Amino acid sequence: MGLFSKLLGENSELGGLIKDVANAIKQESVNLHESEQTETESTAPANTENAAEEAVEAGPSGFSWGPVMPAEENQYNYKGTYKEYFSDLFRSEFSGYRIESTDANNGRITVFTFWSGDRKALVVELLSRKSSVYKLRSDCAKEGVAYLRYYYDYHGWWNTREYVKQRTRKALEG
């Protein structure tokens, strides 16, 4: 005996109504699944070599993430290291700031500090997605300094030029 049956009684009017609604939802789910399967089969490309490529390209994507690398410049298609990519991008797009960079954790972390005159305006940390360091972020919060983090080894997170530019600009504007 199910929970609803125990609470409402198996033969009560409300219990029967709940059972009918549950069955209708279940049937609609089956119908929807069958409909999607039929539609997929009827629209499947004849060339099976391209079918896998098209399925990947049709996967979900966002502004700077997804299964397929965007054509826009990003850290993976840049003609240099990811550190050079971010350094060049920051220095060309935010030339009004003095930007210093330092390496930490045996070169596995790179920190860019944006200065506006004598004021620390933003700290950007480049680190591995496997990293679990939070000290710098915590220190920035205590100082009231904006903080960003970009992962350099997270496949599918492309860090496209426009994404990095917009996100960094937003952090600098507060």
C-alpha positions as CSV (number, residue, x, y, z in Angstrom):
1,M,0.0,0.0,0.0
2,G,1.4,3.4,-1.1
3,L,1.7,6.5,1.0
4,F,-1.3,8.2,-0.6
5,S,-3.4,5.1,-0.2
6,K,-2.5,5.0,3.5
7,L,-3.4,8.7,3.9
8,L,-6.4,9.0,1.7
9,G,-7.7,5.4,1.5
10,E,-7.4,3.5,-1.8
11,N,-11.0,3.9,-2.8
12,S,-11.5,7.5,-1.7
13,E,-12.5,10.0,-4.4
14,L,-9.3,12.1,-3.9
15,G,-7.1,9.0,-3.9
16,G,-8.7,7.8,-7.2
17,L,-8.2,11.3,-8.7
18,I,-4.5,11.4,-7.7
19,K,-4.1,7.9,-9.2
20,D,-5.7,9.0,-12.5
21,V,-3.5,12.1,-12.7
22,A,-0.4,10.0,-12.1
23,N,-1.4,7.5,-14.8
24,A,-2.1,10.3,-17.2
25,I,1.3,11.9,-16.6
26,K,3.0,8.5,-17.0
27,Q,1.2,7.9,-20.3
28,E,2.0,11.4,-21.6
29,S,5.6,10.8,-20.8
30,V,5.6,7.6,-22.8
31,N,3.8,9.3,-25.7
32,L,6.3,12.2,-25.7
33,H,9.3,9.8,-25.6
34,E,7.8,7.7,-28.5
35,S,7.1,10.9,-30.5
36,E,10.7,12.2,-30.0
37,Q,12.1,8.8,-31.0
38,T,10.0,8.8,-34.2
39,E,11.0,12.3,-35.1
40,T,14.7,11.6,-34.5
41,E,14.5,8.5,-36.7
42,S,12.7,10.4,-39.5
43,T,15.1,13.3,-39.5
44,A,18.3,11.3,-39.0
45,P,20.9,12.1,-41.7
46,A,21.5,9.4,-44.3
47,N,25.3,9.8,-44.1
48,T,26.3,8.1,-40.8
49,E,29.8,9.6,-40.9
50,N,28.4,13.1,-40.5
51,A,25.7,12.1,-38.1
52,A,28.1,12.0,-35.1
53,E,29.6,15.4,-36.0
54,E,26.1,16.9,-36.4
55,A,25.0,15.5,-33.1
56,V,28.0,17.1,-31.3
57,E,27.5,20.4,-33.0
58,A,23.8,20.4,-32.0
59,G,24.7,19.9,-28.4
60,P,24.1,22.6,-25.9
61,S,26.4,25.6,-26.0
62,G,26.7,28.9,-24.3
63,F,28.6,32.2,-24.9
64,S,32.0,30.7,-24.3
65,W,31.4,27.0,-23.6
66,G,30.1,23.9,-25.4
67,P,31.3,20.8,-27.1
68,V,32.6,22.5,-30.2
69,M,35.4,25.1,-30.1
70,P,34.1,28.4,-31.5
71,A,35.8,30.1,-34.4
72,E,36.4,33.1,-32.3
73,E,39.9,33.6,-30.8
74,N,40.2,31.7,-27.5
75,Q,42.9,30.3,-25.3
76,Y,43.0,27.0,-27.2
77,N,43.3,28.3,-30.7
78,Y,45.7,31.2,-29.7
79,K,49.2,31.1,-31.2
80,G,50.9,30.8,-27.9
81,T,50.3,29.6,-24.3
82,Y,47.2,30.3,-22.3
83,K,49.3,32.7,-20.2
84,E,50.3,34.7,-23.3
85,Y,46.7,34.7,-24.5
86,F,45.4,36.2,-21.3
87,S,48.4,38.6,-21.0
88,D,48.0,39.9,-24.5
89,L,44.2,40.1,-24.2
90,F,44.3,42.0,-20.9
91,R,47.1,44.4,-22.0
92,S,45.4,45.2,-25.4
93,E,41.8,45.5,-24.1
94,F,42.5,47.2,-20.8
95,S,45.4,49.4,-21.6
96,G,44.2,52.1,-19.2
97,Y,45.3,49.9,-16.3
98,R,48.8,48.9,-15.2
99,I,48.7,45.1,-15.2
100,E,51.2,43.1,-13.3
101,S,51.4,39.3,-13.4
102,T,53.1,36.8,-11.1
103,D,53.3,33.0,-11.0
104,A,52.5,31.0,-7.9
105,N,52.3,27.3,-6.9
106,N,55.3,26.3,-9.0
107,G,53.9,28.1,-12.1
108,R,50.5,26.3,-11.9
109,I,48.7,29.6,-11.0
110,T,49.1,32.9,-12.6
111,V,47.8,36.1,-11.0
112,F,47.1,39.3,-12.9
113,T,46.7,42.4,-10.8
114,F,45.0,45.4,-12.5
115,W,46.0,48.8,-11.0
116,S,44.3,52.1,-11.5
117,G,46.9,54.6,-10.2
118,D,47.7,53.4,-6.7
119,R,44.4,51.5,-6.3
120,K,44.2,47.8,-6.8
121,A,41.2,47.5,-9.1
122,L,41.0,43.8,-9.9
123,V,42.8,40.5,-9.3
124,V,42.5,37.7,-11.9
125,E,43.6,34.2,-11.1
126,L,44.3,31.6,-13.8
127,L,44.4,28.2,-12.3
128,S,43.6,24.5,-12.9
129,R,40.0,23.3,-12.5
130,K,41.5,20.7,-10.1
131,S,42.8,23.5,-7.8
132,S,41.1,24.1,-4.5
133,V,42.8,27.2,-3.4
134,Y,40.6,30.0,-2.1
135,K,43.0,32.2,-0.1
136,L,43.5,34.9,-2.7
137,R,39.8,35.1,-3.3
138,S,39.2,35.4,0.4
139,D,42.0,38.1,0.7
140,C,40.4,40.1,-2.1
141,A,37.0,40.0,-0.4
142,K,38.5,41.2,2.8
143,E,40.3,44.1,1.0
144,G,37.1,45.0,-1.0
145,V,39.0,44.2,-4.3
146,A,37.2,42.6,-7.3
147,Y,38.3,39.1,-8.0
148,L,37.9,36.8,-11.0
149,R,39.1,33.3,-11.7
150,Y,39.5,31.6,-15.1
151,Y,40.3,27.9,-15.5
152,Y,42.9,27.1,-18.1
153,D,42.4,23.4,-18.4
154,Y,38.6,22.9,-18.5
155,H,37.8,21.4,-21.9
156,G,34.7,23.0,-23.3
157,W,35.2,26.2,-21.4
158,W,36.9,28.1,-24.3
159,N,37.5,31.5,-22.6
160,T,36.8,33.3,-25.9
161,R,38.1,36.8,-26.3
162,E,34.7,38.4,-26.1
163,Y,33.7,36.4,-23.0
164,V,36.9,37.3,-21.2
165,K,36.7,40.9,-22.3
166,Q,33.1,41.3,-21.1
167,R,33.5,39.5,-17.8
168,T,36.7,41.3,-16.9
169,R,35.2,44.7,-17.9
170,K,32.1,44.0,-15.8
171,A,34.3,43.1,-12.8
172,L,36.4,46.3,-13.2
173,E,33.2,48.4,-13.4
174,G,32.0,46.9,-10.1
